[in-house]
Amino acid sequence: MPRLINNQIWNARSFSNLSVEDKLLFLYLETSPETNYYGVFILPPDSVISARTGLTIQKIKNSLEELQKSGKILLVDDY
């Protein structure tokens, strides 16, 4: 199922203030095949995310923390 991202995301201050890596990870989380219709994402191993995005495992961990702090995502266990 195709997923659409509102192009106004680029005008949102909360998005524009993110680092390039955080933006990439956020867009990956929004468009990944592991994301269902409701936006629930079953987090694959960091190595899978790393292979798909080119981000290091440490940067993935840091970006997940930053995205959670900024209110862009909510992490509950591996979801």
N, CA, C, O and CB atoms as a CASP TS submission, in Angstrom:
PFRMAT TS
TARGET T0000
AUTHOR 0000-0000-0000
METHOD Language model
MODEL 1
PARENT N/A
ATOM      1  N   MET     1       0.834  -1.169   0.000  1.00  0.00           N
ATOM      2  CA  MET     1       0.000   0.000   0.000  1.00  0.00           C
ATOM      3  C   MET     1       0.890   1.247   0.000  1.00  0.00           C
ATOM      4  O   MET     1       1.780   1.360   0.842  1.00  0.00           O
ATOM      5  CB  MET     1      -0.955  -0.010   1.213  1.00  0.00           C
ATOM      6  N   PRO     2       0.669   2.168  -0.913  1.00  0.00           N
ATOM      7  CA  PRO     2       1.485   3.390  -0.940  1.00  0.00           C
ATOM      8  C   PRO     2       1.197   4.266   0.279  1.00  0.00           C
ATOM      9  O   PRO     2       0.066   4.341   0.759  1.00  0.00           O
ATOM     10  CB  PRO     2       1.223   4.186  -2.235  1.00  0.00           C
ATOM     11  N   ARG     3       2.229   4.911   0.757  1.00  0.00           N
ATOM     12  CA  ARG     3       2.085   5.848   1.886  1.00  0.00           C
ATOM     13  C   ARG     3       2.470   7.221   1.392  1.00  0.00           C
ATOM     14  O   ARG     3       3.457   7.381   0.673  1.00  0.00           O
ATOM     15  CB  ARG     3       2.968   5.425   3.119  1.00  0.00           C
ATOM     16  N   LEU     4       1.698   8.203   1.775  1.00  0.00           N
ATOM     17  CA  LEU     4       1.965   9.569   1.375  1.00  0.00           C
ATOM     18  C   LEU     4       2.462  10.370   2.563  1.00  0.00           C
ATOM     19  O   LEU     4       2.007  10.182   3.691  1.00  0.00           O
ATOM     20  CB  LEU     4       0.716  10.213   0.776  1.00  0.00           C
ATOM     21  N   ILE     5       3.391  11.259   2.298  1.00  0.00           N
ATOM     22  CA  ILE     5       3.890  12.169   3.329  1.00  0.00           C
ATOM     23  C   ILE     5       3.497  13.571   2.910  1.00  0.00           C
ATOM     24  O   ILE     5       3.762  13.979   1.779  1.00  0.00           O
ATOM     25  CB  ILE     5       5.452  12.042   3.525  1.00  0.00           C
ATOM     26  N   ASN     6       2.875  14.302   3.797  1.00  0.00           N
ATOM     27  CA  ASN     6       2.476  15.667   3.509  1.00  0.00           C
ATOM     28  C   ASN     6       3.721  16.501   3.221  1.00  0.00           C
ATOM     29  O   ASN     6       4.637  16.562   4.042  1.00  0.00           O
ATOM     30  CB  ASN     6       1.665  16.266   4.686  1.00  0.00           C
ATOM     31  N   ASN     7       3.752  17.144   2.052  1.00  0.00           N
ATOM     32  CA  ASN     7       4.948  17.901   1.678  1.00  0.00           C
ATOM     33  C   ASN     7       5.156  19.139   2.550  1.00  0.00           C
ATOM     34  O   ASN     7       6.217  19.760   2.492  1.00  0.00           O
ATOM     35  CB  ASN     7       4.860  18.314   0.223  1.00  0.00           C
ATOM     36  N   GLN     8       4.173  19.499   3.342  1.00  0.00           N
ATOM     37  CA  GLN     8       4.323  20.643   4.252  1.00  0.00           C
ATOM     38  C   GLN     8       5.243  20.318   5.435  1.00  0.00           C
ATOM     39  O   GLN     8       5.575  21.196   6.231  1.00  0.00           O
ATOM     40  CB  GLN     8       2.949  21.085   4.770  1.00  0.00           C
ATOM     41  N   ILE     9       5.645  19.057   5.540  1.00  0.00           N
ATOM     42  CA  ILE     9       6.576  18.675   6.608  1.00  0.00           C
ATOM     43  C   ILE     9       7.843  19.524   6.558  1.00  0.00           C
ATOM     44  O   ILE     9       8.454  19.806   7.589  1.00  0.00           O
ATOM     45  CB  ILE     9       6.936  17.182   6.499  1.00  0.00           C
ATOM     46  N   TRP    10       8.237  19.935   5.332  1.00  0.00           N
ATOM     47  CA  TRP    10       9.458  20.715   5.164  1.00  0.00           C
ATOM     48  C   TRP    10       9.321  22.124   5.728  1.00  0.00           C
ATOM     49  O   TRP    10      10.329  22.789   5.966  1.00  0.00           O
ATOM     50  CB  TRP    10       9.830  20.785   3.699  1.00  0.00           C
ATOM     51  N   ASN    11       8.092  22.591   5.947  1.00  0.00           N
ATOM     52  CA  ASN    11       7.859  23.912   6.515  1.00  0.00           C
ATOM     53  C   ASN    11       7.709  23.878   8.034  1.00  0.00           C
ATOM     54  O   ASN    11       7.711  24.926   8.679  1.00  0.00           O
ATOM     55  CB  ASN    11       6.627  24.525   5.896  1.00  0.00           C
ATOM     56  N   ALA    12       7.580  22.708   8.599  1.00  0.00           N
ATOM     57  CA  ALA    12       7.391  22.579  10.046  1.00  0.00           C
ATOM     58  C   ALA    12       8.713  22.842  10.769  1.00  0.00           C
ATOM     59  O   ALA    12       9.732  22.211  10.486  1.00  0.00           O
ATOM     60  CB  ALA    12       6.845  21.168  10.407  1.00  0.00           C
ATOM     61  N   ARG    13       8.672  23.777  11.696  1.00  0.00           N
ATOM     62  CA  ARG    13       9.889  24.118  12.447  1.00  0.00           C
ATOM     63  C   ARG    13      10.448  22.901  13.183  1.00  0.00           C
ATOM     64  O   ARG    13      11.662  22.708  13.246  1.00  0.00           O
ATOM     65  CB  ARG    13       9.599  25.247  13.451  1.00  0.00           C
ATOM     66  N   SER    14       9.550  22.082  13.738  1.00  0.00           N
ATOM     67  CA  SER    14      10.015  20.911  14.485  1.00  0.00           C
ATOM     68  C   SER    14      10.755  19.926  13.587  1.00  0.00           C
ATOM     69  O   SER    14      11.615  19.184  14.062  1.00  0.00           O
ATOM     70  CB  SER    14       8.837  20.212  15.157  1.00  0.00           C
ATOM     71  N   PHE    15      10.432  19.910  12.299  1.00  0.00           N
ATOM     72  CA  PHE    15      11.143  19.038  11.359  1.00  0.00           C
ATOM     73  C   PHE    15      12.408  19.712  10.865  1.00  0.00           C
ATOM     74  O   PHE    15      13.458  19.073  10.785  1.00  0.00           O
ATOM     75  CB  PHE    15      10.243  18.667  10.170  1.00  0.00           C
ATOM     76  N   SER    16      12.328  20.987  10.533  1.00  0.00           N
ATOM     77  CA  SER    16      13.503  21.678   9.982  1.00  0.00           C
ATOM     78  C   SER    16      14.621  21.799  11.007  1.00  0.00           C
ATOM     79  O   SER    16      15.786  21.945  10.637  1.00  0.00           O
ATOM     80  CB  SER    16      13.115  23.066   9.481  1.00  0.00           C
ATOM     81  N   ASN    17      14.281  21.739  12.289  1.00  0.00           N
ATOM     82  CA  ASN    17      15.306  21.815  13.337  1.00  0.00           C
ATOM     83  C   ASN    17      16.043  20.496  13.561  1.00  0.00           C
ATOM     84  O   ASN    17      17.045  20.460  14.273  1.00  0.00           O
ATOM     85  CB  ASN    17      14.676  22.254  14.633  1.00  0.00           C
ATOM     86  N   LEU    18      15.554  19.417  12.959  1.00  0.00           N
ATOM     87  CA  LEU    18      16.216  18.120  13.114  1.00  0.00           C
ATOM     88  C   LEU    18      17.495  18.074  12.282  1.00  0.00           C
ATOM     89  O   LEU    18      17.632  18.800  11.298  1.00  0.00           O
ATOM     90  CB  LEU    18      15.268  16.970  12.704  1.00  0.00           C
ATOM     91  N   SER    19      18.418  17.222  12.683  1.00  0.00           N
ATOM     92  CA  SER    19      19.631  17.013  11.892  1.00  0.00           C
ATOM     93  C   SER    19      19.266  16.257  10.618  1.00  0.00           C
ATOM     94  O   SER    19      18.182  15.683  10.516  1.00  0.00           O
ATOM     95  CB  SER    19      20.710  16.235  12.711  1.00  0.00           C
ATOM     96  N   VAL    20      20.165  16.262   9.664  1.00  0.00           N
ATOM     97  CA  VAL    20      19.950  15.537   8.410  1.00  0.00           C
ATOM     98  C   VAL    20      19.704  14.059   8.695  1.00  0.00           C
ATOM     99  O   VAL    20      18.822  13.445   8.094  1.00  0.00           O
ATOM    100  CB  VAL    20      21.163  15.709   7.462  1.00  0.00           C
ATOM    101  N   GLU    21      20.473  13.497   9.601  1.00  0.00           N
ATOM    102  CA  GLU    21      20.326  12.073   9.927  1.00  0.00           C
ATOM    103  C   GLU    21      18.972  11.804  10.573  1.00  0.00           C
ATOM    104  O   GLU    21      18.328  10.799  10.273  1.00  0.00           O
ATOM    105  CB  GLU    21      21.459  11.612  10.862  1.00  0.00           C
ATOM    106  N   ASP    22      18.535  12.704  11.463  1.00  0.00           N
ATOM    107  CA  ASP    22      17.237  12.523  12.119  1.00  0.00           C
ATOM    108  C   ASP    22      16.100  12.618  11.099  1.00  0.00           C
ATOM    109  O   ASP    22      15.128  11.867  11.177  1.00  0.00           O
ATOM    110  CB  ASP    22      17.043  13.574  13.235  1.00  0.00           C
ATOM    111  N   LYS    23      16.224  13.539  10.147  1.00  0.00           N
ATOM    112  CA  LYS    23      15.215  13.650   9.085  1.00  0.00           C
ATOM    113  C   LYS    23      15.163  12.367   8.260  1.00  0.00           C
ATOM    114  O   LYS    23      14.082  11.860   7.960  1.00  0.00           O
ATOM    115  CB  LYS    23      15.518  14.859   8.169  1.00  0.00           C
ATOM    116  N   LEU    24      16.330  11.846   7.897  1.00  0.00           N
ATOM    117  CA  LEU    24      16.383  10.618   7.112  1.00  0.00           C
ATOM    118  C   LEU    24      15.726   9.469   7.863  1.00  0.00           C
ATOM    119  O   LEU    24      14.923   8.730   7.293  1.00  0.00           O
ATOM    120  CB  LEU    24      17.833  10.264   6.766  1.00  0.00           C
ATOM    121  N   LEU    25      16.064   9.316   9.136  1.00  0.00           N
ATOM    122  CA  LEU    25      15.490   8.219   9.905  1.00  0.00           C
ATOM    123  C   LEU    25      13.982   8.400  10.047  1.00  0.00           C
ATOM    124  O   LEU    25      13.237   7.426   9.943  1.00  0.00           O
ATOM    125  CB  LEU    25      16.151   8.124  11.289  1.00  0.00           C
ATOM    126  N   PHE    26      13.522   9.619  10.282  1.00  0.00           N
ATOM    127  CA  PHE    26      12.088   9.869  10.395  1.00  0.00           C
ATOM    128  C   PHE    26      11.375   9.491   9.094  1.00  0.00           C
ATOM    129  O   PHE    26      10.346   8.818   9.125  1.00  0.00           O
ATOM    130  CB  PHE    26      11.824  11.348  10.742  1.00  0.00           C
ATOM    131  N   LEU    27      11.913   9.918   7.966  1.00  0.00           N
ATOM    132  CA  LEU    27      11.299   9.585   6.680  1.00  0.00           C
ATOM    133  C   LEU    27      11.341   8.080   6.420  1.00  0.00           C
ATOM    134  O   LEU    27      10.410   7.516   5.845  1.00  0.00           O
ATOM    135  CB  LEU    27      12.004  10.334   5.543  1.00  0.00           C
ATOM    136  N   TYR    28      12.426   7.437   6.847  1.00  0.00           N
ATOM    137  CA  TYR    28      12.499   5.976   6.729  1.00  0.00           C
ATOM    138  C   TYR    28      11.389   5.328   7.557  1.00  0.00           C
ATOM    139  O   TYR    28      10.691   4.438   7.071  1.00  0.00           O
ATOM    140  CB  TYR    28      13.891   5.456   7.188  1.00  0.00           C
ATOM    141  N   LEU    29      11.224   5.769   8.802  1.00  0.00           N
ATOM    142  CA  LEU    29      10.193   5.192   9.669  1.00  0.00           C
ATOM    143  C   LEU    29       8.800   5.399   9.074  1.00  0.00           C
ATOM    144  O   LEU    29       7.940   4.526   9.187  1.00  0.00           O
ATOM    145  CB  LEU    29      10.266   5.812  11.076  1.00  0.00           C
ATOM    146  N   GLU    30       8.580   6.537   8.451  1.00  0.00           N
ATOM    147  CA  GLU    30       7.277   6.842   7.847  1.00  0.00           C
ATOM    148  C   GLU    30       6.988   6.003   6.609  1.00  0.00           C
ATOM    149  O   GLU    30       5.826   5.725   6.312  1.00  0.00           O
ATOM    150  CB  GLU    30       7.210   8.307   7.484  1.00  0.00           C
ATOM    151  N   THR    31       8.015   5.599   5.890  1.00  0.00           N
ATOM    152  CA  THR    31       7.804   4.941   4.598  1.00  0.00           C
ATOM    153  C   THR    31       8.254   3.488   4.565  1.00  0.00           C
ATOM    154  O   THR    31       8.090   2.819   3.544  1.00  0.00           O
ATOM    155  CB  THR    31       8.524   5.696   3.530  1.00  0.00           C
ATOM    156  N   SER    32       8.801   2.999   5.629  1.00  0.00           N
ATOM    157  CA  SER    32       9.315   1.631   5.662  1.00  0.00           C
ATOM    158  C   SER    32       8.198   0.609   5.480  1.00  0.00           C
ATOM    159  O   SER    32       7.069   0.842   5.911  1.00  0.00           O
ATOM    160  CB  SER    32      10.046   1.374   6.975  1.00  0.00           C
ATOM    161  N   PRO    33       8.503  -0.517   4.848  1.00  0.00           N
ATOM    162  CA  PRO    33       7.488  -1.568   4.699  1.00  0.00           C
ATOM    163  C   PRO    33       7.048  -2.165   6.037  1.00  0.00           C
ATOM    164  O   PRO    33       6.033  -2.859   6.092  1.00  0.00           O
ATOM    165  CB  PRO    33       8.020  -2.671   3.807  1.00  0.00           C
ATOM    166  N   GLU    34       7.783  -1.913   7.100  1.00  0.00           N
ATOM    167  CA  GLU    34       7.387  -2.417   8.419  1.00  0.00           C
ATOM    168  C   GLU    34       6.329  -1.541   9.083  1.00  0.00           C
ATOM    169  O   GLU    34       5.807  -1.897  10.140  1.00  0.00           O
ATOM    170  CB  GLU    34       8.602  -2.516   9.323  1.00  0.00           C
ATOM    171  N   THR    35       6.006  -0.399   8.477  1.00  0.00           N
ATOM    172  CA  THR    35       4.989   0.490   9.028  1.00  0.00           C
ATOM    173  C   THR    35       3.631   0.079   8.488  1.00  0.00           C
ATOM    174  O   THR    35       3.452  -0.043   7.277  1.00  0.00           O
ATOM    175  CB  THR    35       5.294   1.973   8.686  1.00  0.00           C
ATOM    176  N   ASN    36       2.667  -0.136   9.389  1.00  0.00           N
ATOM    177  CA  ASN    36       1.354  -0.551   8.912  1.00  0.00           C
ATOM    178  C   ASN    36       0.465   0.661   8.631  1.00  0.00           C
ATOM    179  O   ASN    36       0.896   1.803   8.787  1.00  0.00           O
ATOM    180  CB  ASN    36       0.684  -1.475   9.935  1.00  0.00           C
ATOM    181  N   TYR    37      -0.749   0.409   8.225  1.00  0.00           N
ATOM    182  CA  TYR    37      -1.707   1.451   7.852  1.00  0.00           C
ATOM    183  C   TYR    37      -1.912   2.464   8.976  1.00  0.00           C
ATOM    184  O   TYR    37      -2.151   3.642   8.706  1.00  0.00           O
ATOM    185  CB  TYR    37      -3.042   0.824   7.474  1.00  0.00           C
ATOM    186  N   TYR    38      -1.823   2.030  10.214  1.00  0.00           N
ATOM    187  CA  TYR    38      -2.071   2.883  11.365  1.00  0.00           C
ATOM    188  C   TYR    38      -0.826   3.629  11.839  1.00  0.00           C
ATOM    189  O   TYR    38      -0.886   4.385  12.809  1.00  0.00           O
ATOM    190  CB  TYR    38      -2.620   2.062  12.490  1.00  0.00           C
ATOM    191  N   GLY    39       0.290   3.420  11.166  1.00  0.00           N
ATOM    192  CA  GLY    39       1.523   4.090  11.545  1.00  0.00           C
ATOM    193  C   GLY    39       2.309   3.362  12.613  1.00  0.00           C
ATOM    194  O   GLY    39       3.297   3.890  13.123  1.00  0.00           O
ATOM    195  N   VAL    40       1.881   2.147  12.962  1.00  0.00           N
ATOM    196  CA  VAL    40       2.612   1.344  13.937  1.00  0.00           C
ATOM    197  C   VAL    40       3.753   0.660  13.198  1.00  0.00           C
ATOM    198  O   VAL    40       3.558   0.063  12.139  1.00  0.00           O
ATOM    199  CB  VAL    40       1.677   0.296  14.647  1.00  0.00           C
ATOM    200  N   PHE    41       4.919   0.755  13.762  1.00  0.00           N
ATOM    201  CA  PHE    41       6.126   0.268  13.118  1.00  0.00           C
ATOM    202  C   PHE    41       6.752  -0.791  14.001  1.00  0.00           C
ATOM    203  O   PHE    41       7.058  -0.527  15.163  1.00  0.00           O
ATOM    204  CB  PHE    41       7.120   1.418  12.842  1.00  0.00           C
ATOM    205  N   ILE    42       6.947  -1.983  13.467  1.00  0.00           N
ATOM    206  CA  ILE    42       7.673  -3.020  14.199  1.00  0.00           C
ATOM    207  C   ILE    42       9.138  -2.830  13.856  1.00  0.00           C
ATOM    208  O   ILE    42       9.571  -3.116  12.740  1.00  0.00           O
ATOM    209  CB  ILE    42       7.168  -4.481  13.835  1.00  0.00           C
ATOM    210  N   LEU    43       9.889  -2.346  14.822  1.00  0.00           N
ATOM    211  CA  LEU    43      11.272  -1.951  14.608  1.00  0.00           C
ATOM    212  C   LEU    43      12.141  -3.155  14.263  1.00  0.00           C
ATOM    213  O   LEU    43      12.295  -4.066  15.077  1.00  0.00           O
ATOM    214  CB  LEU    43      11.818  -1.247  15.845  1.00  0.00           C
ATOM    215  N   PRO    44      12.712  -3.163  13.053  1.00  0.00           N
ATOM    216  CA  PRO    44      13.633  -4.250  12.705  1.00  0.00           C
ATOM    217  C   PRO    44      14.961  -4.030  13.429  1.00  0.00           C
ATOM    218  O   PRO    44      15.171  -2.972  14.021  1.00  0.00           O
ATOM    219  CB  PRO    44      13.851  -4.329  11.157  1.00  0.00           C
ATOM    220  N   PRO    45      15.847  -5.007  13.388  1.00  0.00           N
ATOM    221  CA  PRO    45      17.164  -4.807  14.018  1.00  0.00           C
ATOM    222  C   PRO    45      17.862  -3.574  13.446  1.00  0.00           C
ATOM    223  O   PRO    45      17.665  -3.214  12.286  1.00  0.00           O
ATOM    224  CB  PRO    45      18.054  -6.055  13.820  1.00  0.00           C
ATOM    225  N   ASP    46      18.679  -2.936  14.278  1.00  0.00           N
ATOM    226  CA  ASP    46      19.413  -1.749  13.838  1.00  0.00           C
ATOM    227  C   ASP    46      20.236  -2.028  12.592  1.00  0.00           C
ATOM    228  O   ASP    46      20.431  -1.140  11.763  1.00  0.00           O
ATOM    229  CB  ASP    46      20.319  -1.245  14.949  1.00  0.00           C
ATOM    230  N   SER    47      20.725  -3.270  12.455  1.00  0.00           N
ATOM    231  CA  SER    47      21.542  -3.599  11.282  1.00  0.00           C
ATOM    232  C   SER    47      20.732  -3.497   9.991  1.00  0.00           C
ATOM    233  O   SER    47      21.277  -3.135   8.948  1.00  0.00           O
ATOM    234  CB  SER    47      22.128  -5.010  11.422  1.00  0.00           C
ATOM    235  N   VAL    48      19.451  -3.810  10.048  1.00  0.00           N
ATOM    236  CA  VAL    48      18.585  -3.697   8.866  1.00  0.00           C
ATOM    237  C   VAL    48      18.376  -2.221   8.534  1.00  0.00           C
ATOM    238  O   VAL    48      18.480  -1.823   7.373  1.00  0.00           O
ATOM    239  CB  VAL    48      17.210  -4.407   9.105  1.00  0.00           C
ATOM    240  N   ILE    49      18.086  -1.420   9.537  1.00  0.00           N
ATOM    241  CA  ILE    49      17.904   0.019   9.313  1.00  0.00           C
ATOM    242  C   ILE    49      19.192   0.623   8.780  1.00  0.00           C
ATOM    243  O   ILE    49      19.157   1.466   7.883  1.00  0.00           O
ATOM    244  CB  ILE    49      17.473   0.736  10.618  1.00  0.00           C
ATOM    245  N   SER    50      20.318   0.205   9.315  1.00  0.00           N
ATOM    246  CA  SER    50      21.606   0.709   8.871  1.00  0.00           C
ATOM    247  C   SER    50      21.852   0.384   7.397  1.00  0.00           C
ATOM    248  O   SER    50      22.296   1.237   6.629  1.00  0.00           O
ATOM    249  CB  SER    50      22.722   0.129   9.733  1.00  0.00           C
ATOM    250  N   ALA    51      21.562  -0.847   7.016  1.00  0.00           N
ATOM    251  CA  ALA    51      21.761  -1.255   5.622  1.00  0.00           C
ATOM    252  C   ALA    51      20.862  -0.474   4.674  1.00  0.00           C
ATOM    253  O   ALA    51      21.259  -0.160   3.552  1.00  0.00           O
ATOM    254  CB  ALA    51      21.501  -2.750   5.466  1.00  0.00           C
ATOM    255  N   ARG    52      19.660  -0.163   5.121  1.00  0.00           N
ATOM    256  CA  ARG    52      18.705   0.546   4.260  1.00  0.00           C
ATOM    257  C   ARG    52      18.974   2.039   4.175  1.00  0.00           C
ATOM    258  O   ARG    52      18.731   2.651   3.135  1.00  0.00           O
ATOM    259  CB  ARG    52      17.302   0.324   4.759  1.00  0.00           C
ATOM    260  N   THR    53      19.475   2.640   5.259  1.00  0.00           N
ATOM    261  CA  THR    53      19.640   4.101   5.298  1.00  0.00           C
ATOM    262  C   THR    53      21.076   4.569   5.151  1.00  0.00           C
ATOM    263  O   THR    53      21.327   5.710   4.764  1.00  0.00           O
ATOM    264  CB  THR    53      19.094   4.630   6.576  1.00  0.00           C
ATOM    265  N   GLY    54      22.024   3.685   5.461  1.00  0.00           N
ATOM    266  CA  GLY    54      23.424   4.095   5.455  1.00  0.00           C
ATOM    267  C   GLY    54      23.862   4.741   6.758  1.00  0.00           C
ATOM    268  O   GLY    54      25.010   5.166   6.885  1.00  0.00           O
ATOM    269  N   LEU    55      22.947   4.820   7.739  1.00  0.00           N
ATOM    270  CA  LEU    55      23.293   5.389   9.046  1.00  0.00           C
ATOM    271  C   LEU    55      24.006   4.330   9.884  1.00  0.00           C
ATOM    272  O   LEU    55      23.715   3.139   9.770  1.00  0.00           O
ATOM    273  CB  LEU    55      22.021   5.910   9.786  1.00  0.00           C
ATOM    274  N   THR    56      24.940   4.771  10.723  1.00  0.00           N
ATOM    275  CA  THR    56      25.596   3.839  11.636  1.00  0.00           C
ATOM    276  C   THR    56      24.606   3.433  12.722  1.00  0.00           C
ATOM    277  O   THR    56      23.626   4.132  12.980  1.00  0.00           O
ATOM    278  CB  THR    56      26.878   4.470  12.260  1.00  0.00           C
ATOM    279  N   ILE    57      24.871   2.311  13.344  1.00  0.00           N
ATOM    280  CA  ILE    57      23.994   1.831  14.418  1.00  0.00           C
ATOM    281  C   ILE    57      23.941   2.837  15.558  1.00  0.00           C
ATOM    282  O   ILE    57      22.878   3.056  16.139  1.00  0.00           O
ATOM    283  CB  ILE    57      24.472   0.465  14.940  1.00  0.00           C
ATOM    284  N   GLN    58      25.080   3.455  15.888  1.00  0.00           N
ATOM    285  CA  GLN    58      25.082   4.461  16.949  1.00  0.00           C
ATOM    286  C   GLN    58      24.231   5.666  16.566  1.00  0.00           C
ATOM    287  O   GLN    58      23.503   6.199  17.404  1.00  0.00           O
ATOM    288  CB  GLN    58      26.514   4.907  17.257  1.00  0.00           C
ATOM    289  N   LYS    59      24.313   6.101  15.311  1.00  0.00           N
ATOM    290  CA  LYS    59      23.509   7.245  14.872  1.00  0.00           C
ATOM    291  C   LYS    59      22.023   6.894  14.900  1.00  0.00           C
ATOM    292  O   LYS    59      21.196   7.745  15.227  1.00  0.00           O
ATOM    293  CB  LYS    59      23.926   7.692  13.451  1.00  0.00           C
ATOM    294  N   ILE    60      21.679   5.669  14.567  1.00  0.00           N
ATOM    295  CA  ILE    60      20.277   5.234  14.637  1.00  0.00           C
ATOM    296  C   ILE    60      19.776   5.348  16.070  1.00  0.00           C
ATOM    297  O   ILE    60      18.695   5.885  16.311  1.00  0.00           O
ATOM    298  CB  ILE    60      20.118   3.775  14.122  1.00  0.00           C
ATOM    299  N   LYS    61      20.557   4.844  17.019  1.00  0.00           N
ATOM    300  CA  LYS    61      20.165   4.930  18.431  1.00  0.00           C
ATOM    301  C   LYS    61      20.010   6.383  18.863  1.00  0.00           C
ATOM    302  O   LYS    61      19.039   6.736  19.533  1.00  0.00           O
ATOM    303  CB  LYS    61      21.202   4.222  19.324  1.00  0.00           C
ATOM    304  N   ASN    62      20.972   7.229  18.475  1.00  0.00           N
ATOM    305  CA  ASN    62      20.901   8.654  18.836  1.00  0.00           C
ATOM    306  C   ASN    62      19.692   9.330  18.200  1.00  0.00           C
ATOM    307  O   ASN    62      19.001  10.114  18.849  1.00  0.00           O
ATOM    308  CB  ASN    62      22.186   9.378  18.410  1.00  0.00           C
ATOM    309  N   SER    63      19.440   9.025  16.928  1.00  0.00           N
ATOM    310  CA  SER    63      18.324   9.641  16.219  1.00  0.00           C
ATOM    311  C   SER    63      16.982   9.184  16.786  1.00  0.00           C
ATOM    312  O   SER    63      16.054   9.986  16.896  1.00  0.00           O
ATOM    313  CB  SER    63      18.401   9.315  14.731  1.00  0.00           C
ATOM    314  N   LEU    64      16.870   7.915  17.144  1.00  0.00           N
ATOM    315  CA  LEU    64      15.634   7.440  17.756  1.00  0.00           C
ATOM    316  C   LEU    64      15.361   8.194  19.059  1.00  0.00           C
ATOM    317  O   LEU    64      14.222   8.574  19.331  1.00  0.00           O
ATOM    318  CB  LEU    64      15.709   5.921  18.018  1.00  0.00           C
ATOM    319  N   GLU    65      16.400   8.409  19.859  1.00  0.00           N
ATOM    320  CA  GLU    65      16.248   9.184  21.096  1.00  0.00           C
ATOM    321  C   GLU    65      15.817  10.612  20.799  1.00  0.00           C
ATOM    322  O   GLU    65      14.912  11.138  21.447  1.00  0.00           O
ATOM    323  CB  GLU    65      17.558   9.189  21.891  1.00  0.00           C
ATOM    324  N   GLU    66      16.460  11.240  19.823  1.00  0.00           N
ATOM    325  CA  GLU    66      16.140  12.623  19.469  1.00  0.00           C
ATOM    326  C   GLU    66      14.719  12.742  18.922  1.00  0.00           C
ATOM    327  O   GLU    66      13.999  13.677  19.273  1.00  0.00           O
ATOM    328  CB  GLU    66      17.142  13.155  18.440  1.00  0.00           C
ATOM    329  N   LEU    67      14.314  11.813  18.076  1.00  0.00           N
ATOM    330  CA  LEU    67      12.962  11.845  17.528  1.00  0.00           C
ATOM    331  C   LEU    67      11.920  11.640  18.614  1.00  0.00           C
ATOM    332  O   LEU    67      10.833  12.216  18.557  1.00  0.00           O
ATOM    333  CB  LEU    67      12.803  10.787  16.448  1.00  0.00           C
ATOM    334  N   GLN    68      12.250  10.821  19.598  1.00  0.00           N
ATOM    335  CA  GLN    68      11.318  10.621  20.706  1.00  0.00           C
ATOM    336  C   GLN    68      11.255  11.879  21.567  1.00  0.00           C
ATOM    337  O   GLN    68      10.170  12.308  21.962  1.00  0.00           O
ATOM    338  CB  GLN    68      11.737   9.399  21.561  1.00  0.00           C
ATOM    339  N   LYS    69      12.413  12.473  21.860  1.00  0.00           N
ATOM    340  CA  LYS    69      12.429  13.708  22.661  1.00  0.00           C
ATOM    341  C   LYS    69      11.662  14.833  21.992  1.00  0.00           C
ATOM    342  O   LYS    69      11.010  15.632  22.663  1.00  0.00           O
ATOM    343  CB  LYS    69      13.860  14.153  22.916  1.00  0.00           C
ATOM    344  N   SER    70      11.739  14.897  20.663  1.00  0.00           N
ATOM    345  CA  SER    70      11.076  15.976  19.924  1.00  0.00           C
ATOM    346  C   SER    70       9.585  15.692  19.715  1.00  0.00           C
ATOM    347  O   SER    70       8.867  16.535  19.177  1.00  0.00           O
ATOM    348  CB  SER    70      11.760  16.181  18.570  1.00  0.00           C
ATOM    349  N   GLY    71       9.120  14.526  20.129  1.00  0.00           N
ATOM    350  CA  GLY    71       7.709  14.185  19.998  1.00  0.00           C
ATOM    351  C   GLY    71       7.316  13.682  18.620  1.00  0.00           C
ATOM    352  O   GLY    71       6.127  13.545  18.331  1.00  0.00           O
ATOM    353  N   LYS    72       8.292  13.404  17.766  1.00  0.00           N
ATOM    354  CA  LYS    72       8.008  12.910  16.416  1.00  0.00           C
ATOM    355  C   LYS    72       7.621  11.439  16.415  1.00  0.00           C
ATOM    356  O   LYS    72       6.852  10.999  15.560  1.00  0.00           O
ATOM    357  CB  LYS    72       9.213  13.121  15.519  1.00  0.00           C
ATOM    358  N   ILE    73       8.148  10.673  17.371  1.00  0.00           N
ATOM    359  CA  ILE    73       7.828   9.259  17.475  1.00  0.00           C
ATOM    360  C   ILE    73       7.613   8.900  18.939  1.00  0.00           C
ATOM    361  O   ILE    73       8.018   9.633  19.841  1.00  0.00           O
ATOM    362  CB  ILE    73       8.947   8.390  16.853  1.00  0.00           C
ATOM    363  N   LEU    74       6.975   7.769  19.155  1.00  0.00           N
ATOM    364  CA  LEU    74       6.818   7.210  20.490  1.00  0.00           C
ATOM    365  C   LEU    74       7.300   5.770  20.434  1.00  0.00           C
ATOM    366  O   LEU    74       6.758   4.958  19.683  1.00  0.00           O
ATOM    367  CB  LEU    74       5.330   7.301  20.990  1.00  0.00           C
ATOM    368  N   LEU    75       8.303   5.455  21.215  1.00  0.00           N
ATOM    369  CA  LEU    75       8.847   4.097  21.253  1.00  0.00           C
ATOM    370  C   LEU    75       8.252   3.335  22.441  1.00  0.00           C
ATOM    371  O   LEU    75       8.293   3.804  23.579  1.00  0.00           O
ATOM    372  CB  LEU    75      10.400   4.127  21.344  1.00  0.00           C
ATOM    373  N   VAL    76       7.702   2.158  22.156  1.00  0.00           N
ATOM    374  CA  VAL    76       7.208   1.266  23.192  1.00  0.00           C
ATOM    375  C   VAL    76       7.755  -0.112  22.836  1.00  0.00           C
ATOM    376  O   VAL    76       7.316  -0.737  21.870  1.00  0.00           O
ATOM    377  CB  VAL    76       5.615   1.277  23.292  1.00  0.00           C
ATOM    378  N   ASP    77       8.707  -0.571  23.619  1.00  0.00           N
ATOM    379  CA  ASP    77       9.400  -1.821  23.332  1.00  0.00           C
ATOM    380  C   ASP    77       9.979  -1.769  21.924  1.00  0.00           C
ATOM    381  O   ASP    77      10.771  -0.877  21.616  1.00  0.00           O
ATOM    382  CB  ASP    77       8.447  -3.031  23.487  1.00  0.00           C
ATOM    383  N   ASP    78       9.599  -2.708  21.068  1.00  0.00           N
ATOM    384  CA  ASP    78      10.114  -2.713  19.695  1.00  0.00           C
ATOM    385  C   ASP    78       9.099  -2.145  18.696  1.00  0.00           C
ATOM    386  O   ASP    78       9.152  -2.457  17.507  1.00  0.00           O
ATOM    387  CB  ASP    78      10.497  -4.136  19.289  1.00  0.00           C
ATOM    388  N   TYR    79       8.183  -1.317  19.181  1.00  0.00           N
ATOM    389  CA  TYR    79       7.170  -0.699  18.328  1.00  0.00           C
ATOM    390  C   TYR    79       7.335   0.811  18.354  1.00  0.00           C
ATOM    391  O   TYR    79       6.578   1.526  17.699  1.00  0.00           O
ATOM    392  CB  TYR    79       5.745  -1.097  18.781  1.00  0.00           C
TER
END
